[in-house]
Amino acid sequence: MKIVVMSDSHGHNEYIQDILDYEPHAYRYLHCGDLCSSTMYFPDVVFVMGNCDYDFDMPKYAIVDCGKIKIYMTHGDRIYDREKTLAKWAKEKGCQIVVHGHTHRQSDETVDGIRILNPGSLSFNRDGTPIGYLVIDIDDDGNYTVTRKNLKKI
């Protein structure tokens, strides 16, 4: 099953639509906050609230069940010792993967057995990389691969 992860679009709805067009057969589309727009434009996307969002109906976090893998999803702002805290929260919820945004920097770390992924920003990456998103492919046994895809070149 294919899970598509994006974050920090900051009103650039056209980039979200581009991703939906490029990845039409995903099991789930996840947006890790700072949409800065209305969720009504993207009914097939699971959203969590970022620090710049104004749609207060969005949850602060979500648990996404993907068969043998569970994904803990949050924006990641206002967290002290971010990776360690995210790993702790994921373990408490029985999750193996965390996806988050906020930093505008792509990252891929493993902390205490939990894979912590940040796709970077769809509006401006602070690490100098092209804007992009992640694809997590999960097989029936719970094995998975993570691929970062560039949406636009610098």
Buried (B, 14 or more C-beta within 10 A) or exposed (E): BBBBBBBBBBEBBEBBEBBBEEBEEBBBBBBBBBBBBEBEEBEEBBBBBBEBBEEEEBEEBBEBEBEEBBBBBBBBBEBEEBBBBBBBBBBEEEBBBBBBBBBBBBBEBEBEEBBBBBBBBBBEBEEEBBBBBBBBBBEEEEEBEBEBBEBEEE
